[in-house]
Amino acid sequence: MTDSTPSVALPTVAVLGCGWLGLPLARALVAAGYSVHGSTTTPGQLLTLRDAGIRPYLLRLSPTLSPTDADTLRALLRGVEVLVLNVPPSRAAGSPEAYPTLLSQVTEAAEAAGVQHILLVSSTGVYPDEPRLMREPDAVADDLALQPLLRAEALVQSDRHTVVRLAGLMGPGRSPGRFLAGRAGVAHGEAPVNMIHLRDCIGLLQSILERQLWGHTFNASAASHPSRRTFYTEAATRLGLQPPTFQEETTSGKQIDSSLIREMTGYQFRHDDVVAALAFC
């Protein structure tokens, strides 16, 4: 006897930005049964995406989108129900308005294409560098340097979309041991680090899609927050590099709270101990 329960079709997902995070995320979604469109800025990556079962698009975003790229963006979004918007602010270097302007072109195109949900990959860089615990409501635009990030987030803050603020990224090809190796007199040695491993980034983003958690803003960070001195010294030592030296000071810094995303997704972090996670970079 066969099960007569009708299967629920998974939505078609577009991953805009198939780089260090976006490509393994897109691969994980394909493996889970999603139809996935993906964009890259590199012609040589088109075959990589296609071989991974991802429909590839060559797309170079900028605050002034060319007619060719505007057409490609429309093609990427055609038939898509969920857009994972994974474009770091570095893609829009220049004036403070460049990043919100760049993302607004994408959100307007998504609206025109009938995309139902946007999952924006943002950063815990939206929080001021103050020595306290930072929860989702604590991001305020008092600091001029943070305003572009918050304006970009505001483009997708509705009950149909979700923002995930990722802590510092670590994982294969992104080893923290190289970040400060050999440097002298580094500041804020006693400040806590806020990091998240690639595997947990993918797991959390996929959990949000699976549970359809729309209308939220989430922090995403490992639970452990060793000092910068402890973490970066160990990270460099593991790679056989010269550890950094730090200024003698007691200044602390922000610590990211990720209890909300843990509670709502039920996701179990694989790398909550960020020092132990160095072995997986």
C-alpha positions as CSV (number, residue, x, y, z in Angstrom):
1,M,0.0,0.0,0.0
2,T,1.4,3.4,-1.0
3,D,1.2,6.6,1.0
4,S,-1.5,8.8,-0.6
5,T,-0.4,11.9,1.3
6,P,0.3,14.6,-1.4
7,S,3.9,15.9,-1.4
8,V,4.5,19.5,-0.9
9,A,6.5,21.1,-3.7
10,L,9.5,23.0,-2.5
11,P,9.8,26.6,-3.7
12,T,12.3,27.6,-6.3
13,V,15.1,29.6,-4.7
14,A,17.5,32.1,-6.1
15,V,20.8,32.6,-4.4
16,L,22.2,36.0,-5.4
17,G,25.9,35.8,-4.7
18,C,27.3,32.2,-5.1
19,G,30.6,32.9,-3.5
20,W,32.2,31.5,-0.3
21,L,28.9,31.2,1.5
22,G,26.4,31.3,-1.3
23,L,27.8,28.4,-3.4
24,P,27.8,25.8,-0.6
25,L,24.4,27.1,0.5
26,A,23.0,26.6,-3.0
27,R,24.5,23.1,-3.2
28,A,22.9,22.2,0.1
29,L,19.5,23.4,-1.1
30,V,19.9,21.4,-4.3
31,A,20.7,18.3,-2.2
32,A,17.6,19.0,-0.2
33,G,15.4,19.0,-3.3
34,Y,15.0,22.7,-4.1
35,S,15.3,24.1,-7.6
36,V,18.0,26.7,-7.4
37,H,19.0,29.6,-9.5
38,G,22.4,31.1,-8.7
39,S,24.4,34.2,-9.7
40,T,28.2,34.7,-10.0
41,T,30.4,37.6,-11.1
42,T,33.0,35.2,-12.5
43,P,32.5,33.6,-16.0
44,G,34.6,30.6,-15.0
45,Q,32.2,29.8,-12.2
46,L,29.2,29.3,-14.5
47,L,30.2,25.7,-15.2
48,T,30.8,25.0,-11.5
49,L,27.3,26.1,-10.8
50,R,25.8,24.2,-13.6
51,D,27.6,21.0,-12.6
52,A,26.2,21.4,-9.1
53,G,22.7,21.4,-10.4
54,I,22.3,25.2,-10.1
55,R,20.9,27.3,-13.0
56,P,23.7,29.8,-13.5
57,Y,23.6,33.5,-14.2
58,L,26.5,35.9,-14.8
59,L,25.5,39.0,-12.9
60,R,27.5,42.0,-11.8
61,L,25.6,44.2,-9.4
62,S,26.4,47.9,-9.0
63,P,24.6,51.0,-7.8
64,T,24.1,51.8,-11.5
65,L,23.0,48.6,-13.1
66,S,23.8,48.1,-16.8
67,P,21.0,47.2,-19.2
68,T,22.6,43.7,-19.7
69,D,22.8,43.1,-16.0
70,A,19.2,44.4,-15.4
71,D,18.0,41.8,-18.0
72,T,20.0,39.1,-16.3
73,L,18.6,40.0,-12.9
74,R,15.1,39.7,-14.3
75,A,15.9,36.3,-15.8
76,L,17.4,35.1,-12.5
77,L,14.3,36.0,-10.6
78,R,11.8,34.6,-13.1
79,G,9.7,31.9,-11.5
80,V,11.5,32.3,-8.2
81,E,9.5,32.2,-4.9
82,V,12.4,32.8,-2.4
83,L,15.4,35.1,-3.0
84,V,18.5,34.7,-0.8
85,L,20.2,38.1,-1.1
86,N,23.8,37.5,-0.2
87,V,25.7,40.6,-1.4
88,P,28.2,42.1,1.1
89,P,28.6,45.9,1.4
90,S,32.1,45.6,-0.2
91,R,30.3,45.0,-3.5
92,A,29.1,48.6,-3.3
93,A,32.3,50.5,-2.3
94,G,32.0,54.2,-2.6
95,S,29.5,56.6,-1.1
96,P,27.5,55.6,2.0
97,E,24.4,55.4,-0.2
98,A,25.9,52.9,-2.6
99,Y,24.9,49.7,-0.7
100,P,21.3,50.6,-0.1
101,T,21.0,51.8,-3.7
102,L,22.4,48.6,-5.0
103,L,20.1,46.4,-2.9
104,S,17.1,48.6,-3.7
105,Q,17.5,47.6,-7.4
106,V,17.3,44.0,-6.4
107,T,14.3,44.3,-4.1
108,E,12.4,46.3,-6.7
109,A,13.2,43.7,-9.4
110,A,12.1,40.9,-6.9
111,E,8.8,42.7,-6.3
112,A,8.2,43.1,-10.0
113,A,9.0,39.4,-10.6
114,G,6.5,38.3,-7.9
115,V,9.1,36.9,-5.5
116,Q,7.3,36.1,-2.3
117,H,10.1,36.1,0.2
118,I,13.6,37.6,0.6
119,L,16.2,36.3,3.0
120,L,18.8,39.0,3.4
121,V,22.2,37.9,4.7
122,S,23.4,40.9,6.7
123,S,26.1,41.4,9.4
124,T,26.4,42.0,13.1
125,G,28.4,45.0,12.0
126,V,25.1,46.9,12.3
127,Y,25.7,47.1,16.1
128,P,27.7,49.8,17.8
129,D,31.0,48.6,19.3
130,E,29.9,49.0,22.9
131,P,30.8,46.7,25.8
132,R,27.5,45.0,26.2
133,L,25.3,42.2,25.0
134,M,23.6,42.9,21.7
135,R,20.2,41.6,20.9
136,E,18.2,42.2,17.7
137,P,16.5,45.5,18.8
138,D,19.8,47.1,19.8
139,A,20.8,48.1,16.3
140,V,20.2,51.9,16.1
141,A,21.4,54.3,13.5
142,D,23.1,56.8,15.8
143,D,26.5,56.0,14.2
144,L,26.7,57.4,10.7
145,A,28.9,54.5,9.6
146,L,26.1,52.1,10.5
147,Q,23.3,53.9,8.8
148,P,23.8,52.4,5.3
149,L,23.6,48.9,6.7
150,L,20.4,49.6,8.5
151,R,18.9,51.3,5.5
152,A,19.7,48.3,3.4
153,E,18.0,46.0,6.0
154,A,15.0,48.3,6.1
155,L,14.3,47.5,2.4
156,V,13.3,44.0,3.4
157,Q,11.9,44.4,6.9
158,S,8.3,43.2,6.4
159,D,6.2,40.2,7.4
160,R,7.2,38.6,4.1
161,H,11.0,38.8,4.5
162,T,13.7,38.0,7.0
163,V,17.1,39.4,7.9
164,V,19.9,37.3,9.3
165,R,22.9,39.1,10.8
166,L,25.9,36.8,10.6
167,A,28.8,37.2,13.0
168,G,32.4,37.0,11.8
169,L,32.8,34.2,9.2
170,M,35.1,31.3,9.6
171,G,35.5,28.0,7.8
172,P,37.3,26.3,4.9
173,G,39.2,28.9,3.0
174,R,38.6,31.5,5.6
175,S,40.9,30.7,8.6
176,P,41.0,33.4,11.3
177,G,44.6,32.6,11.9
178,R,45.6,34.7,8.9
179,F,43.5,37.8,9.9
180,L,45.9,39.3,12.5
181,A,49.0,37.0,12.2
182,G,52.3,38.9,12.8
183,R,50.7,42.2,13.7
184,A,51.9,44.1,16.8
185,G,50.1,46.4,19.2
186,V,46.6,45.2,18.2
187,A,43.9,46.9,20.1
188,H,41.0,45.5,22.1
189,G,42.7,42.2,23.1
190,E,40.1,41.6,25.9
191,A,37.1,42.2,23.7
192,P,35.0,39.1,23.0
193,V,35.0,37.6,19.5
194,N,31.8,37.0,17.7
195,M,32.2,34.3,15.1
196,I,30.2,31.7,13.2
197,H,31.3,28.7,11.1
198,L,30.3,28.2,7.5
199,R,28.5,25.0,8.3
200,D,26.3,26.7,10.9
201,C,25.6,29.6,8.5
202,I,24.2,27.1,6.0
203,G,22.3,25.1,8.6
204,L,20.6,28.2,10.0
205,L,19.7,29.7,6.6
206,Q,18.3,26.4,5.4
207,S,16.3,26.0,8.7
208,I,14.7,29.4,8.1
209,L,13.7,28.3,4.6
210,E,12.3,25.0,5.8
211,R,10.4,26.5,8.7
212,Q,9.2,29.5,6.6
213,L,10.3,31.9,9.4
214,W,9.4,35.2,7.7
215,G,9.0,38.6,9.2
216,H,12.0,38.3,11.6
217,T,15.4,39.8,12.2
218,F,17.9,37.3,13.7
219,N,21.4,37.4,15.0
220,A,23.6,34.3,14.2
221,S,26.7,33.7,16.3
222,A,28.4,30.8,18.0
223,A,27.8,30.6,21.7
224,S,31.4,30.9,22.8
225,H,33.0,34.4,22.9
226,P,36.7,34.1,24.0
227,S,38.8,37.2,24.0
228,R,40.4,38.4,20.8
229,R,43.8,37.8,22.5
230,T,43.0,34.1,23.2
231,F,41.2,33.4,19.9
232,Y,43.6,35.0,17.4
233,T,46.7,33.8,19.3
234,E,45.5,30.2,19.1
235,A,44.3,30.6,15.5
236,A,47.7,31.8,14.3
237,T,49.6,29.2,16.3
238,R,47.5,26.4,14.7
239,L,48.7,27.6,11.3
240,G,52.3,27.9,12.3
241,L,52.2,31.6,11.9
242,Q,53.5,34.4,14.2
243,P,50.8,35.2,16.7
244,P,49.8,38.9,17.0
245,T,50.7,40.9,20.1
246,F,48.1,43.0,21.8
247,Q,48.1,46.3,23.6
248,E,47.9,46.1,27.4
249,E,44.4,47.3,28.0
250,T,41.2,46.1,29.6
251,T,38.7,47.5,27.1
252,S,35.9,45.1,26.3
253,G,33.4,45.1,23.4
254,K,30.1,43.9,22.1
255,Q,28.9,40.4,22.5
256,I,26.3,39.1,20.1
257,D,23.3,37.2,21.5
258,S,21.8,34.6,19.2
259,S,19.2,33.0,21.5
260,L,16.3,34.1,19.3
261,I,17.4,32.2,16.2
262,R,18.2,29.1,18.2
263,E,14.8,29.2,19.8
264,M,12.8,29.7,16.7
265,T,14.7,27.4,14.3
266,G,15.5,24.6,16.8
267,Y,18.8,24.3,14.9
268,Q,21.7,22.7,16.8
269,F,25.0,24.4,16.2
270,R,27.8,22.1,15.1
271,H,30.6,24.6,16.1
272,D,29.5,26.5,19.2
273,D,33.1,26.4,20.5
274,V,34.9,28.7,18.1
275,V,38.4,27.7,19.3
276,A,37.6,24.1,18.6
277,A,36.1,25.1,15.3
278,L,39.6,26.3,14.2
279,A,40.3,22.7,13.4
280,F,37.6,22.8,10.7
281,C,38.9,25.8,8.8
